[in-house]
Amino acid sequence: MLASSESAANALRVWGYSPSDLHDLFWLSKEVAIVRPGSREPISPDARLFLLIPEDKLFRLHLRFVLDQLFWIPRAMYLIGLHPPARRKSAQNPETNMMPHDHNPETPDAMTVGHCPSVTEPAARLALTAHRPIADYWRTISPADNVWMSLRRQYPDFGSIKVPGIAYAAHGCQAMNYLQALTRDWPDPETAIAGITRLAHRVHGPKGFDMSMLKNHTRPLWIGKGCNGAAADLTATVLPDVVPVMIPTASNIGRK
């Protein structure tokens, strides 16, 4: 691990982005905007769907189940409950296809890291809607209120569905779990994140990164340097191993 302390895990940033930032960018790359109660961030005009989530959670789930329901039984929105995904065995690892679309990269289930408690939360809840006014209303609700009751009262034309999925805390070891899974879920982050590129098969990082510095690391790899490549940070973060790697610069060449 980059560090054993919870504070170090909380401070982790890859390419200058926090786990929550990367979560939101991943979903937006699928034209799904993540919207949190009380948020002041504008909703992307490129989004076609809106996933309404609690402010402190990250989610992996397959939206196809919900989209099928929206098509056949239209509602203003669907409230989504999660249940633990079924596991299927492969020659190497138990795997769970948690992708929100149909392509199927390797997706090992990353349920725990070290002594991190289970990240599966059966009571986790979120909502999906295609209506921007509902997403705008969700942003006006204070996180201190009963957000789900407020949403149901304002928009009573809703359906409910339960789908396989995993909820993670946005900080600490559960956020690290999420990032490890995201490296497998997202095969092309360079399409949404400026300054990075595909360095090799299932390896992404800053343009010009010297791949010879990496040896015997399990792929897929996300290699991050500083804040969007800022030279002030001399370490690269490698996921899913999360190992610090020194970047040769004028300030550290020759150091032991």
Rosetta silent file (secondary structure, phi, psi, omega in degrees, C-alpha in Angstrom):
SEQUENCE: MLASSESAANALRVWGYSPSDLHDLFWLSKEVAIVRPGSREPISPDARLFLLIPEDKLFRLHLRFVLDQLFWIPRAMYLIGLHPPARRKSAQNPETNMMPHDHNPETPDAMTVGHCPSVTEPAARLALTAHRPIADYWRTISPADNVWMSLRRQYPDFGSIKVPGIAYAAHGCQAMNYLQALTRDWPDPETAIAGITRLAHRVHGPKGFDMSMLKNHTRPLWIGKGCNGAAADLTATVLPDVVPVMIPTASNIGRK
SCORE:     score description
SCORE:     0.000 S_00000001
   1 L     0.000  155.748  176.663    0.000    0.000    0.000 S_00000001
   2 L   -59.312  -39.116  174.741    1.033    3.608   -0.464 S_00000001
   3 L  -160.999  156.082 -177.058    0.714    3.965    3.303 S_00000001
   4 L   -85.749  -14.799 -174.608   -0.923    1.964    6.037 S_00000001
   5 L   -80.987  151.523  177.050   -2.797    4.857    7.615 S_00000001
   6 H   -64.838  -34.956 -178.280   -6.399    5.728    6.873 S_00000001
   7 H   -65.075  -36.137  178.179   -5.421    9.379    6.354 S_00000001
   8 H   -66.138  -39.905  177.581   -3.056    8.443    3.538 S_00000001
   9 H   -64.021  -38.948  179.188   -5.813    6.475    1.822 S_00000001
  10 H   -63.809  -32.805 -175.128   -8.144    9.436    2.207 S_00000001
  11 H   -85.385   -5.144 -175.362   -5.584   11.746    0.582 S_00000001
  12 L   -60.087  131.982  173.227   -4.948    9.520   -2.443 S_00000001
  13 L  -134.272  139.983  177.839   -5.332   11.246   -5.786 S_00000001
  14 E  -120.531  123.278 -175.879   -4.669    9.748   -9.195 S_00000001
  15 L    58.168   27.311 -179.950   -3.979   12.174  -12.076 S_00000001
  16 L    85.275    3.301 -176.382   -5.080   14.884   -9.664 S_00000001
  17 E  -112.679  141.840  174.491   -8.495   13.318   -9.059 S_00000001
  18 L   -77.400  167.136  174.683   -9.991   11.880   -5.881 S_00000001
  19 H   -54.511  -39.396  178.737  -11.837    8.521   -5.905 S_00000001
  20 H   -65.159  -40.467  178.055  -15.140   10.442   -6.037 S_00000001
  21 H   -60.715  -46.039 -178.324  -13.909   12.498   -8.990 S_00000001
  22 H   -66.273  -38.080  175.143  -12.867    9.373  -10.903 S_00000001
  23 H   -56.406  -47.901 -176.886  -16.189    7.696  -10.064 S_00000001
  24 H   -69.025  -38.706  178.587  -18.081   10.664  -11.528 S_00000001
  25 H   -65.239  -39.202  177.996  -15.856   10.883  -14.617 S_00000001
  26 H   -59.499  -49.508 -178.191  -16.344    7.176  -15.293 S_00000001
  27 H   -66.469  -37.568  179.662  -20.128    7.475  -15.226 S_00000001
  28 H   -66.035  -29.658  176.205  -20.099   10.676  -17.284 S_00000001
  29 L   -64.352  -17.587  175.226  -18.076    8.840  -19.941 S_00000001
  30 L  -100.428   13.438 -179.785  -21.222    6.681  -20.266 S_00000001
  31 L    66.527   30.315  176.463  -23.399    9.829  -20.541 S_00000001
  32 E  -119.201  119.259  179.181  -24.629    9.372  -16.969 S_00000001
  33 E   -89.366  132.536  173.441  -24.250   12.347  -14.610 S_00000001
  34 E   -86.263  128.286 -177.822  -23.703   11.655  -10.917 S_00000001
  35 E  -126.939  130.463 -178.928  -25.783   14.052   -8.810 S_00000001
  36 L  -116.083  148.897  178.515  -25.497   14.431   -5.032 S_00000001
  37 L   -64.961  138.917  178.325  -27.854   16.249   -2.625 S_00000001
  38 L    78.662    2.820 -177.223  -26.666   19.731   -1.750 S_00000001
  39 L   -71.996  141.263  175.277  -24.137   19.803   -4.596 S_00000001
  40 L  -102.773   -1.609  179.477  -23.237   23.158   -6.125 S_00000001
  41 L   -72.148  134.543  177.153  -21.480   21.592   -9.099 S_00000001
  42 L   -66.320  149.076  178.799  -23.310   22.194  -12.392 S_00000001
  43 L   -83.780  133.345 -176.763  -24.722   19.132  -14.103 S_00000001
  44 L   -58.756  135.028  176.525  -22.959   18.304  -17.356 S_00000001
  45 L   -71.131  -12.703 -178.735  -24.981   19.249  -20.463 S_00000001
  46 L   -83.240  -10.948 -175.593  -23.667   16.060  -22.109 S_00000001
  47 L   -74.378  140.186  175.369  -25.519   13.745  -19.719 S_00000001
  48 L  -106.190  -22.323  178.132  -28.536   11.811  -20.965 S_00000001
  49 E  -131.115  159.727 -176.532  -29.268   10.071  -17.655 S_00000001
  50 E  -132.341  123.054  179.382  -28.897   11.153  -14.042 S_00000001
  51 E  -103.275  112.458 -177.364  -27.866    8.893  -11.187 S_00000001
  52 E   -92.441  119.184 -173.480  -28.960   10.386   -7.859 S_00000001
  53 L  -131.358  160.196  172.096  -26.752    9.114   -5.062 S_00000001
  54 L   -62.777  156.687 -171.881  -25.974    9.838   -1.385 S_00000001
  55 L   -68.697  -22.068 -171.156  -23.168   12.332   -0.948 S_00000001
  56 L  -116.256   26.362 -176.704  -20.631    9.924    0.561 S_00000001
  57 E  -125.230  154.480  172.296  -20.982    6.791   -1.613 S_00000001
  58 E  -124.440  144.432 -172.201  -19.451    5.300   -4.749 S_00000001
  59 E  -130.684  144.173  165.779  -21.307    2.685   -6.797 S_00000001
  60 E  -124.524  125.215  177.356  -20.703   -0.158   -9.191 S_00000001
  61 E  -162.287  164.973  179.943  -23.763   -1.653  -10.831 S_00000001
  62 L  -100.669  109.752 -175.272  -25.124   -2.746  -14.194 S_00000001
  63 L   -73.445  -11.615 -176.793  -27.656   -0.163  -15.377 S_00000001
  64 H   -56.294  -38.929 -179.337  -29.076   -2.424  -18.078 S_00000001
  65 H   -60.244  -41.902 -177.982  -31.555   -3.911  -15.598 S_00000001
  66 H   -73.986  -38.654  179.714  -32.889   -0.456  -14.716 S_00000001
  67 H   -64.887  -37.666  175.800  -32.945    0.784  -18.317 S_00000001
  68 H   -60.610  -41.836 -179.615  -34.994   -2.248  -19.359 S_00000001
  69 H   -66.305  -41.794  178.519  -37.489   -1.412  -16.615 S_00000001
  70 H   -61.737  -35.700 -178.793  -37.630    2.248  -17.667 S_00000001
  71 H   -70.879  -45.785 -174.057  -38.349    1.199  -21.244 S_00000001
  72 H   -83.699  -33.153  179.240  -41.105   -1.293  -20.495 S_00000001
  73 L  -130.305   81.049 -174.626  -42.687    0.443  -17.485 S_00000001
  74 L   -61.186  135.544  173.349  -41.909    4.171  -17.838 S_00000001
  75 L  -139.918  161.977  177.076  -41.709    6.193  -14.639 S_00000001
  76 L   -60.925  -33.130  177.665  -40.317    9.627  -13.845 S_00000001
  77 E  -161.322  163.855  174.063  -37.554    7.827  -11.959 S_00000001
  78 E  -122.788  126.843  170.492  -36.630    4.482  -10.482 S_00000001
  79 E   -80.664  132.816 -173.002  -35.422    4.025   -6.929 S_00000001
  80 E  -116.852  124.279  169.956  -32.707    1.369   -6.931 S_00000001
  81 E  -103.170  152.276 -177.830  -31.850   -0.976   -4.105 S_00000001
  82 E  -109.950  144.749  167.982  -28.719   -3.116   -4.249 S_00000001
  83 E  -128.551  154.499 -176.621  -28.140   -6.749   -3.436 S_00000001
  84 L   -56.882  136.058 -179.651  -24.740   -8.499   -3.455 S_00000001
  85 L   -68.774  147.541  174.638  -23.761   -9.595   -6.969 S_00000001
  86 L   -66.846  148.395 -179.623  -23.645  -13.279   -7.834 S_00000001
  87 L  -110.364  140.276  175.438  -20.148  -14.669   -8.097 S_00000001
  88 E  -128.018  141.128 -174.306  -18.911  -16.961  -10.818 S_00000001
  89 E   -87.598  142.957  171.361  -15.637  -18.845  -10.761 S_00000001
  90 L  -121.584 -176.714 -178.917  -12.944  -18.659  -13.411 S_00000001
  91 L   -65.958  -24.285 -175.541   -9.630  -20.417  -13.713 S_00000001
  92 L  -111.238  -50.575 -172.949   -7.936  -17.615  -11.765 S_00000001
  93 L  -140.706  152.441  166.160  -10.364  -15.586   -9.696 S_00000001
  94 E   -62.232  139.569 -178.022  -14.034  -15.348   -8.751 S_00000001
  95 E  -129.655  152.614  175.571  -15.432  -12.709  -11.068 S_00000001
  96 L  -135.874  125.453  178.279  -18.447  -10.455  -11.144 S_00000001
  97 L   -84.113   99.217 -177.879  -19.513   -8.520  -14.213 S_00000001
  98 L  -103.061    9.485 -175.779  -20.358   -5.144  -12.691 S_00000001
  99 L   -65.013  141.655  175.909  -19.988   -3.159  -15.902 S_00000001
 100 L   -79.632   -2.350  175.332  -22.752   -0.641  -16.699 S_00000001
 101 L  -134.859 -178.948 -164.218  -22.438   -1.605  -20.388 S_00000001
 102 L   -89.499   -7.920  176.823  -22.002   -4.851  -22.242 S_00000001
 103 L   -71.062  154.710 -165.856  -18.275   -5.050  -22.923 S_00000001
 104 L  -133.263   74.203  173.054  -16.634   -7.561  -20.630 S_00000001
 105 L   -73.381  177.641  175.524  -13.063   -6.912  -19.488 S_00000001
 106 L   -63.379  130.867 -177.885  -11.611   -8.805  -16.570 S_00000001
 107 L  -136.714   68.044  176.922  -13.578   -7.774  -13.525 S_00000001
 108 E   -61.726  144.873 -179.330  -12.355   -9.569  -10.389 S_00000001
 109 L   -78.668  118.311 -178.984  -14.480   -8.820   -7.384 S_00000001
 110 L  -103.804   79.633 -174.050  -12.505   -6.575   -5.014 S_00000001
 111 L   -83.076  -29.751 -178.679  -14.550   -6.962   -1.849 S_00000001
 112 L  -142.308  151.696  171.028  -11.794   -6.383    0.709 S_00000001
 113 L  -129.117  116.922 -176.619   -8.307   -4.916    0.911 S_00000001
 114 L    60.053 -123.397 -179.694   -6.285   -6.076    3.885 S_00000001
 115 L  -100.625   21.203  178.360   -8.554   -5.732    6.919 S_00000001
 116 L   -64.992  131.919  178.984  -11.020   -3.448    5.179 S_00000001
 117 L   -65.914  162.631 -178.759  -14.585   -4.411    6.166 S_00000001
 118 L   -54.419  139.530 -179.304  -16.990   -5.686    3.518 S_00000001
 119 L   -96.808   -5.019  179.408  -18.113   -2.987    1.112 S_00000001
 120 L   -74.145  125.074 -178.739  -21.395   -4.656    0.160 S_00000001
 121 L  -126.311   96.435 -176.546  -24.274   -2.666    1.672 S_00000001
 122 L   -57.509  -26.444 -177.543  -27.665   -4.273    0.998 S_00000001
 123 L   -85.637   -1.172 -178.295  -29.457   -1.160    2.283 S_00000001
 124 L   -60.670  145.423 -176.292  -27.680    1.139   -0.176 S_00000001
 125 E  -140.714  145.762  173.607  -30.037    3.189   -2.320 S_00000001
 126 E  -152.267  178.139 -178.552  -29.811    5.405   -5.369 S_00000001
 127 E  -141.775  149.008  177.650  -32.140    6.598   -8.133 S_00000001
 128 E  -122.917  134.921  176.863  -32.023    6.836  -11.910 S_00000001
 129 E  -145.722  154.314  173.337  -33.936    9.347  -14.005 S_00000001
 130 L  -101.375    5.192 -174.103  -33.852   10.738  -17.523 S_00000001
 131 L  -104.655  114.268 -178.736  -35.420   14.020  -16.366 S_00000001
 132 H   -60.888  -38.062  178.439  -33.031   16.890  -15.679 S_00000001
 133 H   -58.792  -33.016  177.493  -35.526   18.812  -13.469 S_00000001
 134 H   -67.761  -41.020  177.379  -35.546   15.864  -11.051 S_00000001
 135 H   -63.827  -40.528  178.519  -31.748   15.937  -10.930 S_00000001
 136 H   -63.422  -39.592  178.498  -31.837   19.705  -10.361 S_00000001
 137 H   -64.842  -41.088  179.743  -34.295   19.235   -7.497 S_00000001
 138 H   -56.657  -36.003 -179.605  -32.068   16.556   -5.917 S_00000001
 139 H   -68.550  -23.004 -177.269  -29.246   19.113   -5.774 S_00000001
 140 H   -84.222  -13.656 -177.362  -31.436   21.493   -3.744 S_00000001
 141 L   -77.879  133.272  176.528  -32.108   18.995   -0.948 S_00000001
 142 L   -71.107  134.530  177.437  -29.930   19.390    2.129 S_00000001
 143 L   -59.605  -20.053  179.666  -27.961   16.217    2.942 S_00000001
 144 L   -76.966  -15.690  179.859  -29.091   16.677    6.539 S_00000001
 145 L   -83.189  172.773  170.615  -32.733   16.115    5.524 S_00000001
 146 L   -78.301   89.781 -169.143  -34.464   12.824    4.795 S_00000001
 147 H   -64.676  -37.281 -176.448  -33.438   13.072    1.154 S_00000001
 148 H   -72.391  -37.501  176.864  -35.326   10.019   -0.102 S_00000001
 149 H   -64.993  -42.302  179.112  -38.598   11.036    1.531 S_00000001
 150 H   -61.303  -41.435 -178.837  -38.267   14.538    0.063 S_00000001
 151 H   -66.603  -43.098 -178.998  -37.637   13.100   -3.392 S_00000001
 152 H   -66.019  -37.431  179.448  -40.595   10.702   -3.241 S_00000001
 153 H   -67.907  -38.250 -178.249  -42.961   13.435   -2.071 S_00000001
 154 H   -73.797  -35.654 -177.997  -41.890   15.805   -4.833 S_00000001
 155 L  -129.940   82.007 -175.123  -42.000   13.150   -7.575 S_00000001
 156 L   -73.402  -10.005  179.022  -44.498   10.417   -6.622 S_00000001
 157 L   -86.373   74.525 -178.916  -44.392    8.821  -10.090 S_00000001
 158 E  -128.654  156.015  172.639  -41.539    6.470   -9.279 S_00000001
 159 E  -114.517  171.976  179.042  -40.869    2.775   -9.534 S_00000001
 160 E  -130.689  144.395  179.450  -38.616    0.546   -7.456 S_00000001
 161 E  -151.662  147.818  176.654  -36.181   -2.107   -8.540 S_00000001
 162 E  -116.523  130.993 -175.499  -33.470   -4.168   -6.895 S_00000001
 163 E  -134.793  159.251  174.714  -30.318   -4.965   -8.853 S_00000001
 164 E   -68.449  135.985 -179.633  -26.907   -6.514   -8.183 S_00000001
 165 E  -175.161  170.561 -179.464  -24.402   -3.874   -7.148 S_00000001
 166 E  -132.601  132.968  174.505  -21.786   -2.732   -4.682 S_00000001
 167 E  -108.860  140.646 -179.672  -21.676    0.481   -2.657 S_00000001
 168 E  -126.090  147.248  167.893  -18.409    1.841   -1.293 S_00000001
 169 E   -66.722  150.116 -176.341  -17.578    4.587    1.166 S_00000001
 170 L   -82.194   -0.907 -177.542  -15.950    7.514   -0.633 S_00000001
 171 L  -135.677  163.454  173.388  -12.966    7.549    1.742 S_00000001
 172 H    73.257 -154.454 -172.496  -10.481    5.165    3.309 S_00000001
 173 H   -68.733  -27.195  177.283   -9.907    1.552    2.380 S_00000001
 174 H   -68.093  -36.671  175.373  -13.312    1.150    0.735 S_00000001
 175 H   -64.427  -36.043  175.817  -12.434    3.969   -1.674 S_00000001
 176 H   -64.568  -41.811  174.654   -9.193    2.102   -2.397 S_00000001
 177 H   -55.865  -45.002 -178.991  -11.257   -0.997   -3.112 S_00000001
 178 H   -61.358  -44.867 -179.010  -13.356    1.012   -5.519 S_00000001
 179 H   -62.996  -38.658  177.664  -10.310    2.332   -7.388 S_00000001
 180 H   -60.918  -41.971  178.881   -8.908   -1.175   -7.732 S_00000001
 181 H   -70.041  -35.234 -177.231  -12.178   -2.314   -9.282 S_00000001
 182 H   -65.829  -32.137  177.579  -12.411    0.773  -11.488 S_00000001
 183 H   -60.359  -26.623  178.640   -9.100   -0.029  -13.182 S_00000001
 184 H   -89.379  -33.597 -178.466  -10.833   -3.167  -14.469 S_00000001
 185 H   -73.051  -26.957 -169.276  -14.208   -1.592  -15.205 S_00000001
 186 L  -117.558   92.482 -175.022  -12.822    1.305  -17.261 S_00000001
 187 L   -78.362  -10.446 -175.071  -10.640    0.156  -20.164 S_00000001
 188 L  -138.251   55.766 -178.467  -10.300    3.602  -21.801 S_00000001
 189 H   -63.142  -19.730 -178.986   -9.974    6.396  -19.167 S_00000001
 190 H   -65.513  -17.710  179.214   -7.820    8.396  -21.604 S_00000001
 191 H   -75.097  -16.841 -176.805  -10.993    9.275  -23.538 S_00000001
 192 L  -119.016  -14.506 -174.049  -12.280   11.308  -20.572 S_00000001
 193 L  -119.800  119.249 -178.524   -9.141   12.443  -18.731 S_00000001
 194 L   -72.002  145.641  173.719   -6.741   14.939  -20.285 S_00000001
 195 L    91.693   -4.437  177.950   -3.010   14.376  -20.024 S_00000001
 196 E  -117.652  165.594 -178.971   -2.992   10.594  -19.862 S_00000001
 197 E  -150.844  169.940  174.216   -2.641    7.973  -22.540 S_00000001
 198 E   -82.333  109.300 -176.626   -2.611    4.218  -23.122 S_00000001
 199 E   -83.704  -30.528 -179.829    1.022    3.314  -22.416 S_00000001
 200 E  -165.650  179.504  178.800    0.660   -0.424  -23.061 S_00000001
 201 L   -59.004  118.587  178.323   -2.005   -3.111  -22.988 S_00000001
 202 L    62.247   29.721  175.841   -4.147   -2.380  -19.899 S_00000001
 203 E  -131.694  124.560  179.565   -1.685    0.296  -18.705 S_00000001
 204 E  -129.377  144.053  179.276   -2.631    3.999  -18.552 S_00000001
 205 E  -177.396 -170.874 -177.985   -0.679    6.964  -17.273 S_00000001
 206 E   -62.159  145.817  177.287    0.942   10.324  -18.068 S_00000001
 207 L   -61.985  134.617  179.023    2.218   10.830  -21.577 S_00000001
 208 L    86.747    2.477  179.363    5.934   10.120  -21.758 S_00000001
 209 L   -63.688  136.593 -177.857    6.056    7.947  -18.630 S_00000001
 210 L   -82.226  103.435 -177.537    9.070    5.606  -18.686 S_00000001
 211 H   -65.564  -17.081 -179.274    7.603    2.100  -18.568 S_00000001
 212 H   -67.475  -15.121  178.679   11.043    0.634  -17.784 S_00000001
 213 H   -77.088  -12.987 -177.427   10.576    1.782  -14.174 S_00000001
 214 L  -104.171  128.039  178.528    7.762   -0.724  -13.706 S_00000001
 215 L  -138.971  136.379  172.135    8.536   -4.377  -13.185 S_00000001
 216 L    57.873   38.655  174.768    6.394   -7.322  -12.116 S_00000001
 217 L  -103.232  139.844  179.059    3.218   -5.345  -11.447 S_00000001
 218 L   -70.757  133.447  175.625   -0.183   -6.923  -11.989 S_00000001
 219 L   -96.014  154.460    8.950   -2.202   -5.323  -14.755 S_00000001
 220 L   -74.336  154.183 -179.641   -4.378   -3.354  -15.309 S_00000001
 221 E  -123.726  138.467  167.132   -2.295   -0.407  -14.080 S_00000001
 222 E  -117.246  121.299 -176.931   -3.150    3.227  -13.574 S_00000001
 223 E  -110.547  115.976 -177.933   -0.016    5.325  -13.158 S_00000001
 224 E  -113.754  146.256  177.821   -0.590    8.771  -11.720 S_00000001
 225 E  -135.051  113.125  174.844    1.903   11.584  -11.196 S_00000001
 226 L    60.951 -156.866  178.318    1.147   14.593   -9.070 S_00000001
 227 L   -94.635  102.199 -175.207   -1.873   16.765   -9.753 S_00000001
 228 L    53.818   39.668  175.639   -2.598   16.236  -13.423 S_00000001
 229 L    87.988   13.230 -178.287    1.093   15.523  -13.957 S_00000001
 230 L   -60.122  133.297 -176.198    2.483   18.346  -11.798 S_00000001
 231 L   -69.221  -15.501 -177.926    6.260   18.007  -11.507 S_00000001
 232 L   -65.213  -24.776  179.868    6.193   18.911   -7.813 S_00000001
 233 L   -96.862  117.581 -173.422    5.076   15.362   -6.963 S_00000001
 234 L   -93.105    4.514 -179.156    7.971   12.959   -7.557 S_00000001
 235 E  -113.737  148.694  172.742    6.039    9.741   -7.050 S_00000001
 236 E  -107.422  139.065  176.978    3.797    7.776   -9.334 S_00000001
 237 E   -98.512  127.162 -177.727    0.893    5.838   -7.882 S_00000001
 238 E  -109.801  122.141  176.989    0.397    2.416   -9.395 S_00000001
 239 E  -112.758  147.292    9.082   -3.010    0.750   -9.153 S_00000001
 240 L   -85.538   -2.093 -177.676   -4.227   -1.770   -8.222 S_00000001
 241 L   -71.841  -28.608 -179.452   -0.965   -2.394   -6.298 S_00000001
 242 L    56.824   59.454 -178.525   -0.761    1.224   -5.078 S_00000001
 243 E  -112.258  130.404  177.542    3.037    1.219   -4.953 S_00000001
 244 E   -72.950  134.850  179.126    5.071    4.466   -4.863 S_00000001
 245 E  -127.835  126.380 -178.360    7.557    4.708   -7.756 S_00000001
 246 E   -71.909  136.717  176.969   10.205    7.434   -7.905 S_00000001
 247 L   -98.967  117.970  178.815   10.185    9.613  -11.013 S_00000001
 248 L   -61.084  123.254  176.262   13.734   10.610  -12.073 S_00000001
 249 L  -137.724  172.113  179.322   13.972   14.404  -12.098 S_00000001
 250 L   -60.559  -27.999 -176.282   16.749   16.974  -11.836 S_00000001
 251 L   -81.590  -17.982 -177.374   16.011   17.311   -8.111 S_00000001
 252 L  -123.489   -1.292  177.114   16.434   13.645   -7.228 S_00000001
 253 L   -63.430  132.627 -179.846   18.952   12.258   -9.738 S_00000001
 254 L    92.787  -11.654  177.960   21.960   10.938   -7.846 S_00000001
 255 L   -74.138  147.522  177.489   20.144   10.519   -4.543 S_00000001
 256 L   -89.849    0.000    0.000   20.490    7.195   -2.783 S_00000001
